[in-house]
């Protein structure tokens, strides 16, 4: 394609005509974009993205000026510091060349005030600002209005997600006028559909008519749209209500592009979402025309397949300690609380797994009860949904002191109530060998002494507030030491499918009847090794049972107690060969409470074959179809949701209230945890 240009006349984000300079020229040239300008590391000072080489067929062409972008990020409820900011900038650099980034990240509180935004003319020299922040409790009107004044004269902006809840309690409405919407709450995270309502806008070109969020997102409840706001797309909630979630706004002489989508970091790797952001950057920098055609000096989509998807990786980096320049930087994130003994976190350039730095934790424990442990914790909210284990590199000091790894999660209101879940990792005296430690989330338990009155009864890894390492001294282990850590990450540990039982490892009937025992209730069931029922040449579980019409014998149960981690699965499959009786088969999974105790928190699924049906078949039990059965729970601290990472029992019951009593023989084949949806 040929484009009009004599030279690129500069970036004019606030030109009244909104006609890019590159459309107003008279000569022709052709370019091809190559290379990759992805940033290797986010820095907190001005960072210039790598300029791409342009293959220009015209010898007189002048290189495009950088698009100068100020990214303001930080605050609570999201992993702005280590992950989301890097993925956002890396993803945009895959679509746009020659962005000159200046990145400012505040702290993880709800009320940080950035000095850079308090300066009088802080916006001078930038083409646009991207706000991806969450400081809901800042109400200083003079500070907020100073931010707004810098935009009134024509500084364009992109506002994302929790930016709409930033300054939300301010008595002045100027910030809401800048945003173009008024919102104070959002719905619970879930996957939802987004419908495009303005297909003609340049930033919405190629955006699907209907888009489904790639992961769970928060749909913000928009109370009010200002007259200057133009909706681009709307999200649909479970009740069919529509809320604007993509829009543009005019504020003074500036243009604003907004989206309430962007809670999860994985969304910033979705092709359609990044396409929207990339086109917004070009539109606000006057590098896209009214037809949605980008200036080829900046557009890199030729190097990215149009239908490309940035899938969520199996690893989510929490901290690799590469983004800290000094111990002062580190101390903003990793801190010692005001309890326990001294623990001093610092950067370790010598002892680490890889890269430039690791984490050094020097500590001292004493004989006092309250001083037998030392703690260092990472402050900052994490959403580790979709992962099933925490993994990190460590090097102990040979003291034999225990390491407790703890996760502190918020309550349903997002508040810190000290809800800690922990795993105890023991080290031996004299052990200084480095190693990678993997801790499944299913192994984290609330301490036995925990007061559960205002705590969660499940570990919700989407609501992590703090990650802590505690070195704990037993009797005679007091003293000084140092532990080293590096490359802390969330991982997907489980290989699918998860074989829960295949019945091939039993050599006698007594072995299989011991593993699959009959509880002390219901009708009798004789368990023995059965023939292959699935065509694979293996064994099955043969179940000879008797049911009656009495209240306690109308069903015949059998079960196996063990531990299975089905994280990453969304269903269980098993083979079943009925006996033609038409009797109901109840499949049941049992999960523990928050302390790991069996309270009979049961989740059920029923199969009712037709009379005369004896054909073997594969039964699929989606977790979404499980029915919660708390009738027989020993206590009320059962989980409100099914936890696939913590299954402790698999049960079958033959017969039901509506089933005809009698004798019969049925067979159960291989049982697996599987993933039905990708």
C-alpha positions as CSV (number, residue, x, y, z in Angstrom):
1,X,0.0,0.0,0.0
2,X,1.2,3.5,-0.8
3,X,0.9,6.4,1.6
4,X,1.1,10.2,1.0
5,X,4.1,11.8,2.8
6,X,6.9,14.2,2.2
7,X,8.1,14.0,5.7
8,X,6.5,13.2,9.0
9,X,5.6,16.6,10.3
10,X,5.4,15.7,14.0
11,X,2.8,14.4,16.3
12,X,-0.2,16.6,16.9
13,X,-2.5,14.8,19.2
14,X,-4.8,17.8,19.6
15,X,-5.1,19.0,16.0
16,X,-8.6,20.3,15.6
17,X,-9.1,18.6,12.2
18,X,-7.8,15.2,13.5
19,X,-6.3,14.7,10.0
20,X,-2.9,13.1,10.4
21,X,0.1,14.8,8.7
22,X,0.9,11.7,6.8
23,X,-2.4,12.0,4.9
24,X,-1.8,15.6,3.9
25,X,1.3,15.2,1.7
26,X,1.7,14.8,-2.0
27,X,4.5,12.3,-2.7
28,X,4.4,8.5,-2.3
29,X,6.5,6.0,-0.4
30,X,6.2,2.4,0.7
31,X,7.4,0.8,3.9
32,X,7.7,-2.6,5.4
33,X,7.9,-3.0,9.2
34,X,10.2,-5.6,10.6
35,X,11.8,-6.6,13.9
36,X,10.6,-6.6,17.5
37,X,10.9,-3.8,20.0
38,X,9.6,-5.7,23.1
39,X,11.2,-4.2,26.2
40,X,13.3,-6.6,28.2
41,X,12.8,-4.9,31.5
42,X,10.6,-2.1,32.8
43,X,12.6,0.7,34.3
44,X,11.3,3.5,36.4
45,X,13.0,6.3,34.5
46,X,12.5,7.3,30.9
47,X,13.0,4.3,28.7
48,X,13.2,4.4,24.9
49,X,11.7,1.5,23.0
50,X,14.1,0.1,20.4
51,X,13.6,1.7,17.0
52,X,12.7,-0.7,14.3
53,X,14.5,-0.6,11.0
54,X,12.2,0.5,8.2
55,X,12.7,-0.9,4.7
56,X,11.9,2.3,2.8
57,X,11.7,2.2,-1.0
58,X,12.0,6.0,-1.0
59,X,15.6,7.3,-0.3
60,X,14.3,10.7,1.0
61,X,12.2,9.3,3.8
62,X,12.7,10.7,7.3
63,X,12.4,8.4,10.4
64,X,9.2,8.8,12.5
65,X,9.4,10.7,15.7
66,X,8.8,8.6,18.9
67,X,5.3,8.5,20.4
68,X,5.9,9.8,23.9
69,X,3.8,8.0,26.4
70,X,3.7,8.4,30.1
71,X,2.4,5.3,31.9
72,X,1.1,5.9,35.4
73,X,0.5,2.7,37.4
74,X,0.3,1.2,40.9
75,X,-2.0,0.9,43.7
76,X,-4.0,-1.9,45.3
77,X,-5.9,-5.1,44.1
78,X,-3.6,-5.8,41.1
79,X,-0.1,-6.9,40.3
80,X,1.0,-3.6,38.8
81,X,4.6,-3.6,40.1
82,X,6.1,-6.8,38.7
83,X,3.9,-8.2,36.0
84,X,1.0,-6.3,34.6
85,X,3.1,-3.2,33.7
86,X,5.7,-5.2,31.8
87,X,3.1,-7.3,29.9
88,X,1.1,-4.1,29.0
89,X,4.2,-2.4,27.5
90,X,5.6,-5.5,25.9
91,X,2.2,-6.3,24.3
92,X,1.9,-2.7,22.9
93,X,5.4,-2.8,21.6
94,X,4.5,-5.9,19.5
95,X,1.9,-3.7,17.6
96,X,3.5,-0.2,17.6
97,X,7.1,0.7,16.9
98,X,9.0,3.6,18.4
99,X,7.1,4.3,21.6
100,X,9.1,6.4,24.0
101,X,8.0,5.1,27.4
102,X,8.2,6.9,30.7
103,X,6.9,4.7,33.4
104,X,6.0,5.8,36.9
105,X,4.8,3.2,39.4
106,X,3.5,4.1,42.9
107,X,3.1,1.9,45.9
108,X,0.6,-0.9,46.6
109,X,-1.7,1.1,48.9
110,X,-5.0,2.8,48.3
111,X,-3.9,6.3,48.9
112,X,-0.6,7.0,47.2
113,X,0.0,10.6,46.0
114,X,2.7,10.8,43.2
115,X,5.0,13.8,43.3
116,X,5.2,13.7,39.5
117,X,1.5,14.4,39.2
118,X,1.6,17.1,41.8
119,X,4.0,19.2,39.6
120,X,2.4,22.2,37.8
121,X,3.0,21.2,34.2
122,X,3.9,17.6,34.5
123,X,2.2,16.7,31.2
124,X,4.4,18.9,29.1
125,X,6.2,17.0,26.4
126,X,4.0,13.9,26.3
127,X,1.7,12.8,23.4
128,X,-0.6,10.9,25.7
129,X,-0.9,9.3,29.2
130,X,-2.0,5.8,30.0
131,X,-3.5,5.5,33.5
132,X,-3.6,1.9,34.8
133,X,-3.9,2.5,38.6
134,X,-6.0,2.0,41.7
135,X,-5.8,4.6,44.4
136,X,-9.4,4.7,45.5
137,X,-8.9,6.6,48.8
138,X,-7.1,9.7,47.5
139,X,-9.5,12.7,47.9
140,X,-7.1,15.7,47.8
141,X,-9.1,18.0,45.5
142,X,-6.1,20.3,44.7
143,X,-4.0,17.3,43.7
144,X,-6.8,15.8,41.5
145,X,-7.6,19.0,39.9
146,X,-4.0,19.6,39.0
147,X,-4.0,16.3,37.1
148,X,-7.1,17.4,35.3
149,X,-5.8,20.8,34.4
150,X,-2.9,19.2,32.5
151,X,-5.5,17.4,30.3
152,X,-7.9,20.3,29.7
153,X,-5.5,22.0,27.3
154,X,-5.2,18.9,25.1
155,X,-3.2,16.1,26.7
156,X,-4.9,12.9,25.6
157,X,-5.2,9.8,27.8
158,X,-6.2,6.2,28.0
159,X,-7.9,5.2,31.2
160,X,-8.0,1.5,32.2
161,X,-10.0,-0.6,34.7
162,X,-9.5,0.5,38.3
163,X,-8.6,4.0,37.1
164,X,-12.3,4.5,37.1
165,X,-12.4,3.8,40.9
166,X,-9.4,6.0,41.6
167,X,-10.4,9.3,43.4
168,X,-13.9,7.9,43.4
169,X,-14.7,9.5,46.8
170,X,-13.5,12.9,45.9
171,X,-16.1,15.7,46.5
172,X,-15.2,17.3,43.2
173,X,-16.5,15.8,40.0
174,X,-13.7,17.0,37.7
175,X,-11.9,13.6,37.5
176,X,-15.2,11.9,36.6
177,X,-15.8,14.5,33.9
178,X,-12.3,13.5,32.5
179,X,-13.1,9.8,32.6
180,X,-16.5,10.4,31.0
181,X,-18.2,7.8,33.3
182,X,-19.2,7.6,37.0
183,X,-18.8,4.2,38.7
184,X,-18.3,3.1,42.3
185,X,-18.6,-0.7,42.2
186,X,-18.2,-3.7,40.0
187,X,-19.7,-7.2,39.7
188,X,-18.0,-10.4,40.8
189,X,-15.3,-11.6,38.4
190,X,-16.5,-13.8,35.6
191,X,-16.2,-14.3,31.8
192,X,-18.7,-12.2,30.0
193,X,-19.6,-11.1,26.5
194,X,-18.8,-7.7,25.1
195,X,-20.9,-6.3,22.1
196,X,-19.5,-3.6,19.8
197,X,-21.9,-0.7,19.5
198,X,-19.8,1.7,17.4
199,X,-18.2,-0.1,14.5
200,X,-17.2,3.0,12.7
201,X,-14.8,4.4,15.2
202,X,-11.1,4.1,14.1
203,X,-10.1,2.3,17.3
204,X,-12.8,-0.3,16.9
205,X,-11.8,-1.4,13.4
206,X,-11.2,-5.2,13.4
207,X,-12.6,-5.5,16.9
208,X,-15.1,-8.4,16.9
209,X,-18.9,-7.7,16.8
210,X,-19.0,-9.8,19.9
211,X,-16.0,-10.5,22.0
212,X,-15.7,-12.8,25.0
213,X,-13.2,-11.9,27.7
214,X,-10.4,-14.4,27.7
215,X,-10.4,-14.8,31.4
216,X,-12.6,-13.7,34.3
217,X,-13.0,-9.9,34.4
218,X,-14.9,-7.5,36.5
219,X,-17.8,-5.8,34.8
220,X,-18.1,-2.3,36.2
221,X,-21.5,-0.9,37.0
222,X,-21.7,2.5,35.3
223,X,-24.1,4.7,37.2
224,X,-23.8,7.7,34.8
225,X,-22.3,8.6,31.4
226,X,-21.5,12.2,30.7
227,X,-22.9,14.0,27.6
228,X,-19.3,14.1,26.2
229,X,-19.0,10.3,26.2
230,X,-19.4,8.0,23.2
231,X,-19.9,4.3,24.0
232,X,-17.9,1.9,21.8
233,X,-18.8,-1.5,23.3
234,X,-20.9,-2.8,26.2
235,X,-20.5,-5.7,28.5
236,X,-23.5,-8.0,29.2
237,X,-24.0,-9.3,32.8
238,X,-25.6,-12.6,33.8
239,X,-29.1,-10.9,33.9
240,X,-28.7,-9.5,30.4
241,X,-28.0,-5.9,31.6
242,X,-25.6,-3.9,29.5
243,X,-22.9,-1.6,30.9
244,X,-20.5,0.5,28.7
245,X,-17.0,-0.9,29.1
246,X,-15.2,0.7,26.1
247,X,-15.8,4.4,25.2
248,X,-14.3,7.7,24.2
249,X,-14.7,11.0,25.9
250,X,-14.0,14.7,25.2
251,X,-12.6,16.6,28.1
252,X,-11.7,20.2,27.3
253,X,-9.4,20.0,24.3
254,X,-8.3,16.5,25.0
255,X,-9.6,13.1,23.8
256,X,-9.9,10.2,26.3
257,X,-10.3,6.5,25.5
258,X,-11.5,4.3,28.4
259,X,-12.1,0.7,29.2
260,X,-13.2,-0.9,32.5
261,X,-11.8,-4.2,31.2
262,X,-8.3,-5.1,32.4
263,X,-8.5,-6.7,35.8
264,X,-6.5,-9.8,34.9
265,X,-3.0,-9.6,33.5
266,X,-3.9,-12.3,31.0
267,X,-6.3,-9.9,29.3
268,X,-3.3,-7.7,28.3
269,X,-2.1,-10.7,26.2
270,X,-5.3,-11.0,24.3
271,X,-5.0,-10.0,20.6
272,X,-8.3,-8.2,20.4
273,X,-7.8,-6.2,23.6
274,X,-4.3,-5.2,22.7
275,X,-5.5,-4.3,19.2
276,X,-8.0,-1.9,20.8
277,X,-5.3,-0.3,23.0
278,X,-2.8,-0.1,20.1
279,X,-5.3,1.6,17.9
280,X,-6.2,4.0,20.8
281,X,-2.5,5.0,21.1
282,X,-2.3,5.7,17.4
283,X,-5.6,7.6,17.4
284,X,-4.7,9.8,20.3
285,X,-1.3,10.5,18.8
286,X,-2.9,11.4,15.5
287,X,-1.5,8.4,13.7
288,X,-4.6,6.8,12.4
289,X,-7.2,8.2,10.0
290,X,-10.9,8.2,10.1
291,X,-11.1,4.9,8.2
292,X,-9.0,3.2,10.8
293,X,-5.9,3.0,8.7
294,X,-2.7,3.4,10.8
295,X,0.4,5.3,9.9
296,X,2.7,2.6,8.5
297,X,5.7,4.2,10.2
298,X,4.4,3.0,13.5
299,X,2.1,0.0,12.7
300,X,3.7,-3.4,13.2
301,X,0.7,-5.7,12.8
302,X,2.2,-7.0,9.6
303,X,4.6,-8.9,11.8
304,X,1.8,-10.3,14.0
305,X,-0.7,-12.8,12.5
306,X,-4.1,-11.1,12.4
307,X,-5.8,-13.9,14.4
308,X,-2.9,-14.4,16.8
309,X,-3.7,-15.2,20.4
310,X,-1.4,-14.5,23.3
311,X,-2.2,-17.5,25.4
312,X,-1.7,-17.5,29.2
313,X,1.6,-19.1,30.0
314,X,2.1,-22.0,32.3
315,X,4.3,-19.8,34.5
316,X,3.4,-16.5,36.1
317,X,6.4,-14.6,37.4
318,X,5.7,-13.0,40.8
319,X,9.2,-11.7,41.5
320,X,12.5,-12.4,39.9
321,X,14.2,-9.4,41.6
322,X,15.4,-8.0,38.3
323,X,13.4,-4.7,38.4
324,X,15.0,-3.4,41.6
325,X,18.1,-1.1,41.3
326,X,18.7,-0.6,45.0
327,X,17.7,-2.1,48.4
328,X,15.6,1.0,48.8
329,X,13.6,0.0,45.8
330,X,13.3,-3.5,47.2
331,X,12.1,-2.3,50.5
332,X,9.1,-0.7,49.0
333,X,7.8,-4.2,48.1
334,X,9.6,-6.6,50.5
335,X,9.3,-5.6,54.1
336,X,9.7,-6.8,57.7
337,X,6.5,-6.6,59.7
338,X,6.3,-5.2,63.2
339,X,6.4,-8.7,64.9
340,X,8.9,-11.4,65.3
341,X,12.7,-11.0,65.1
342,X,14.8,-8.9,62.8
343,X,14.7,-9.9,59.2
344,X,16.5,-7.7,56.7
345,X,15.7,-8.2,53.0
346,X,18.3,-7.1,50.5
347,X,19.4,-7.7,46.9
348,X,21.9,-10.6,46.4
349,X,24.2,-10.2,43.4
350,X,26.3,-13.3,44.4
351,X,23.8,-15.9,45.6
352,X,20.9,-16.3,43.1
353,X,19.5,-18.7,40.6
354,X,19.8,-16.6,37.5
355,X,19.8,-13.0,36.3
356,X,21.3,-10.0,38.1
357,X,19.8,-10.3,41.6
358,X,18.2,-12.7,44.1
359,X,16.7,-12.0,47.5
360,X,18.9,-12.2,50.6
361,X,17.1,-12.5,54.0
362,X,19.3,-12.0,57.0
363,X,17.6,-12.8,60.3
364,X,18.2,-13.3,64.0
365,X,16.0,-15.4,66.3
366,X,16.1,-15.5,70.1
367,X,14.8,-17.7,72.9
368,X,11.7,-15.5,73.6
369,X,8.4,-17.0,72.5
370,X,7.6,-14.0,70.3
371,X,11.1,-13.9,68.9
372,X,11.5,-17.5,67.7
373,X,10.6,-16.6,64.1
374,X,11.6,-13.9,61.6
375,X,9.3,-12.8,58.8
376,X,9.8,-11.0,55.4
377,X,6.7,-10.4,53.3
378,X,5.9,-9.1,49.8
379,X,3.1,-6.6,49.8
380,X,1.0,-6.3,46.8
381,X,-2.2,-8.0,45.5
382,X,-1.9,-11.0,43.3
383,X,-4.4,-12.9,41.3
384,X,-3.0,-16.3,40.6
385,X,-6.3,-17.8,39.2
386,X,-5.5,-20.6,36.8
387,X,-2.4,-21.7,38.5
388,X,-2.1,-24.5,41.0
389,X,1.2,-24.2,42.7
390,X,3.8,-21.7,44.1
391,X,7.4,-22.3,43.0
392,X,10.6,-20.6,44.0
393,X,14.4,-21.2,44.2
394,X,15.9,-21.1,47.6
395,X,19.2,-21.8,49.4
396,X,19.0,-22.5,53.2
397,X,21.7,-21.7,55.6
398,X,22.3,-25.1,57.2
399,X,20.7,-24.2,60.5
400,X,17.9,-26.7,60.2
401,X,15.3,-24.0,60.9
402,X,11.9,-24.5,59.4
403,X,10.6,-22.2,56.5
404,X,6.9,-21.4,56.6
405,X,5.6,-20.1,53.3
406,X,2.4,-18.1,53.9
407,X,-0.3,-16.5,51.8
408,X,-2.5,-13.8,53.2
409,X,-5.9,-13.4,51.4
410,X,-8.5,-10.7,51.7
411,X,-12.1,-11.2,52.8
412,X,-15.0,-10.8,50.4
413,X,-14.9,-7.0,50.8
414,X,-11.2,-6.9,49.8
415,X,-10.1,-6.2,53.4
416,X,-7.0,-7.5,55.2
417,X,-8.2,-9.6,58.1
418,X,-5.0,-11.6,58.6
419,X,-6.3,-14.7,56.9
420,X,-3.0,-16.6,56.5
421,X,-2.6,-20.0,54.8
422,X,0.7,-21.7,55.1
423,X,2.9,-24.7,54.2
424,X,5.7,-25.8,56.5
425,X,8.9,-26.6,54.6
426,X,11.6,-28.3,56.8
427,X,15.3,-28.0,56.2
428,X,18.0,-30.2,57.8
429,X,20.9,-29.1,59.9
430,X,23.9,-28.7,57.6
431,X,21.8,-28.5,54.5
432,X,22.9,-25.5,52.3
433,X,22.1,-27.0,48.9
434,X,20.1,-24.8,46.6
435,X,16.9,-26.2,45.2
436,X,13.6,-25.4,43.4
437,X,10.6,-25.8,45.8
438,X,7.1,-26.4,44.4
439,X,4.2,-26.1,46.8
440,X,0.7,-27.0,45.4
441,X,-1.9,-24.5,46.6
442,X,-3.9,-27.5,47.8
443,X,-1.2,-28.1,50.5
444,X,-1.7,-24.6,52.0
445,X,-3.8,-24.8,55.3
446,X,-4.9,-22.3,57.8
447,X,-2.9,-22.7,61.1
448,X,-4.6,-24.9,63.7
449,X,-4.8,-21.9,66.0
450,X,-6.5,-19.7,63.5
451,X,-9.7,-17.9,64.5
452,X,-12.0,-18.6,61.6
453,X,-14.8,-16.3,62.7
454,X,-14.1,-13.7,60.0
455,X,-11.9,-15.8,57.7
456,X,-12.4,-17.5,54.4
457,X,-13.1,-21.3,54.4
458,X,-11.3,-21.8,51.1
459,X,-8.0,-20.6,49.8
460,X,-8.9,-18.1,47.0
461,X,-5.7,-17.4,45.2
462,X,-7.3,-14.6,43.3
463,X,-7.3,-12.5,46.4
464,X,-3.8,-12.7,47.7
465,X,-2.6,-9.6,49.6
466,X,0.8,-10.7,50.8
467,X,3.3,-13.5,50.3
468,X,5.5,-14.2,53.3
469,X,8.6,-16.3,54.2
470,X,9.0,-17.1,57.9
471,X,12.1,-18.7,59.3
472,X,11.1,-20.5,62.5
473,X,13.5,-21.8,65.2
474,X,12.8,-24.8,67.3
475,X,14.3,-25.4,70.7
476,X,18.1,-25.0,70.5
477,X,18.0,-23.4,67.1
478,X,18.1,-19.8,68.0
479,X,20.7,-17.6,66.4
480,X,21.6,-15.7,63.2
481,X,21.4,-16.9,59.6
482,X,20.6,-16.0,56.0
483,X,18.2,-17.6,53.5
484,X,18.3,-16.8,49.8
485,X,15.4,-16.8,47.3
486,X,14.9,-16.2,43.6
487,X,12.4,-16.6,40.8
488,X,9.2,-16.8,42.7
489,X,6.4,-17.8,40.4
490,X,3.0,-19.4,40.1
491,X,3.0,-22.5,37.9
492,X,0.6,-25.1,36.4
493,X,2.1,-28.2,37.9
494,X,-0.4,-30.9,37.0
495,X,0.0,-32.9,33.8
496,X,-3.4,-33.8,32.3
497,X,-5.2,-36.1,32.4
498,X,-4.9,-36.9,36.1
499,X,-5.4,-40.7,36.5
500,X,-7.3,-41.1,39.8
501,X,-7.8,-44.9,39.4
502,X,-7.3,-47.4,36.6
503,X,-7.7,-50.6,38.6
504,X,-4.7,-52.2,36.9
505,X,-2.4,-52.4,39.9
506,X,-4.4,-54.8,42.0
507,X,-3.4,-58.4,42.0
508,X,-6.1,-59.9,44.3
509,X,-9.7,-59.2,45.2
510,X,-8.7,-58.5,48.8
511,X,-6.4,-55.7,47.6
512,X,-9.1,-54.0,45.6
513,X,-11.8,-54.4,48.3
514,X,-9.4,-52.9,50.9
515,X,-8.7,-49.8,48.7
516,X,-12.4,-49.5,47.7
517,X,-14.1,-50.1,51.0
518,X,-17.7,-50.2,51.9
519,X,-18.7,-47.7,54.7
520,X,-20.8,-48.7,57.6
521,X,-24.1,-47.7,56.1
522,X,-26.3,-48.7,53.2
523,X,-26.7,-52.1,51.5
524,X,-23.8,-54.6,51.1
525,X,-21.4,-54.4,48.1
526,X,-18.8,-57.1,47.3
527,X,-15.8,-55.5,45.5
528,X,-13.5,-57.6,43.3
529,X,-11.3,-57.3,40.2
530,X,-13.5,-57.2,37.1
531,X,-12.8,-57.6,33.3
532,X,-11.9,-54.9,30.8
533,X,-15.0,-52.8,30.0
534,X,-13.4,-50.0,28.0
535,X,-11.4,-51.9,25.3
536,X,-8.0,-51.1,26.6
537,X,-7.1,-54.5,28.0
538,X,-7.1,-53.4,31.6
539,X,-9.1,-54.3,34.7
540,X,-12.2,-52.8,36.3
541,X,-14.0,-52.8,39.7
542,X,-16.7,-55.4,39.9
543,X,-19.5,-54.4,42.3
544,X,-22.0,-57.1,43.4
545,X,-24.6,-55.4,45.5
546,X,-28.0,-55.7,47.2
547,X,-30.5,-52.9,47.9
548,X,-33.9,-53.1,49.7
549,X,-36.8,-50.7,50.2
550,X,-35.8,-49.8,53.8
551,X,-34.7,-46.3,54.6
552,X,-31.1,-47.2,55.3
553,X,-30.6,-50.0,52.6
554,X,-32.1,-48.5,49.5
555,X,-28.6,-47.7,48.2
556,X,-25.3,-49.6,48.2
557,X,-22.2,-47.4,48.6
558,X,-18.4,-47.9,48.1
559,X,-15.6,-45.4,48.1
560,X,-11.9,-44.8,48.0
561,X,-10.1,-42.3,50.3
562,X,-6.9,-40.7,49.0
563,X,-5.8,-37.2,47.9
564,X,-6.1,-35.9,44.3
565,X,-5.2,-32.6,42.9
566,X,-7.5,-31.9,40.0
567,X,-6.3,-28.3,39.5
568,X,-6.4,-27.5,35.8
569,X,-9.2,-30.0,35.2
570,X,-12.8,-29.1,34.7
571,X,-14.4,-32.6,34.7
572,X,-14.0,-36.2,35.8
573,X,-14.5,-39.1,33.4
574,X,-15.1,-42.7,34.3
575,X,-16.2,-45.9,32.6
576,X,-19.5,-47.5,33.7
577,X,-21.2,-50.7,32.7
578,X,-24.7,-50.9,34.2
579,X,-26.5,-54.2,34.8
580,X,-29.8,-53.5,33.0
581,X,-31.7,-52.8,36.3
582,X,-32.1,-49.1,35.6
583,X,-30.9,-48.2,39.1
584,X,-29.4,-44.8,39.7
585,X,-25.7,-44.5,40.1
586,X,-24.6,-41.6,42.3
587,X,-21.0,-40.3,41.8
588,X,-19.6,-38.2,44.7
589,X,-16.5,-36.2,45.4
590,X,-15.6,-35.1,49.0
591,X,-13.4,-32.1,49.8
592,X,-12.0,-31.0,53.1
593,X,-12.5,-27.7,55.0
594,X,-10.0,-24.9,55.2
595,X,-7.9,-26.8,57.9
596,X,-7.7,-29.9,55.8
597,X,-10.2,-31.9,57.9
598,X,-12.8,-34.3,56.4
599,X,-16.2,-32.8,57.3
600,X,-18.1,-34.7,54.5
601,X,-18.4,-31.7,52.2
602,X,-20.0,-33.7,49.3
603,X,-20.5,-32.8,45.6
604,X,-22.8,-35.1,43.7
605,X,-23.7,-36.2,40.1
606,X,-26.3,-38.8,39.2
607,X,-26.5,-41.2,36.3
608,X,-29.8,-43.1,35.6
609,X,-29.5,-45.7,32.8
610,X,-32.5,-47.1,31.0
611,X,-33.9,-50.5,32.1
612,X,-32.2,-53.2,30.0
613,X,-29.2,-51.0,29.3
614,X,-26.0,-53.0,29.8
615,X,-23.7,-51.1,27.4
616,X,-20.3,-49.8,28.8
617,X,-19.9,-46.1,28.3
618,X,-17.7,-43.2,29.3
619,X,-19.4,-40.9,31.8
620,X,-18.3,-37.3,31.8
621,X,-19.0,-35.3,35.0
622,X,-18.3,-31.5,34.5
623,X,-17.5,-29.8,37.7
624,X,-20.0,-27.2,36.8
625,X,-22.7,-29.9,37.0
626,X,-21.9,-31.1,40.5
627,X,-24.6,-30.6,43.0
628,X,-23.5,-29.4,46.5
629,X,-24.7,-31.8,49.2
630,X,-24.3,-30.4,52.7
631,X,-26.9,-32.6,54.3
632,X,-24.3,-34.9,55.9
633,X,-21.7,-32.3,56.6
634,X,-20.2,-32.5,60.1
635,X,-19.8,-28.8,60.5
636,X,-20.9,-25.6,58.7
637,X,-17.4,-24.6,57.4
638,X,-18.0,-26.3,54.1
639,X,-16.9,-24.6,50.9
640,X,-19.4,-22.6,48.9
641,X,-17.6,-23.6,45.7
642,X,-16.1,-26.9,44.5
643,X,-12.3,-27.1,45.0
644,X,-10.8,-29.4,42.4
645,X,-7.3,-29.1,44.0
646,X,-8.4,-30.7,47.3
647,X,-10.4,-34.0,46.6
648,X,-10.0,-36.5,49.4
649,X,-12.6,-39.1,48.5
650,X,-14.4,-40.6,45.5
651,X,-17.6,-42.5,46.2
652,X,-20.3,-44.4,44.2
653,X,-23.8,-45.3,45.4
654,X,-26.0,-47.7,43.5
655,X,-29.7,-47.2,43.9
656,X,-31.9,-44.3,44.9
657,X,-35.2,-43.4,46.4
658,X,-36.9,-44.0,43.1
659,X,-34.9,-47.1,42.1
660,X,-36.4,-50.6,42.3
661,X,-34.6,-52.6,45.0
662,X,-32.8,-55.9,44.3
663,X,-29.5,-57.5,43.5
664,X,-27.2,-56.7,40.7
665,X,-23.6,-56.5,39.3
666,X,-22.1,-53.3,37.7
667,X,-18.6,-52.4,36.7
668,X,-16.6,-49.2,37.2
669,X,-13.6,-48.5,34.9
670,X,-10.7,-46.0,34.7
671,X,-11.4,-42.7,36.6
672,X,-9.6,-39.5,35.3
673,X,-9.6,-35.8,35.9
674,X,-9.7,-34.1,32.5
675,X,-9.8,-30.7,30.8
676,X,-12.8,-30.4,28.4
677,X,-12.3,-26.7,27.4
678,X,-9.1,-25.0,26.1
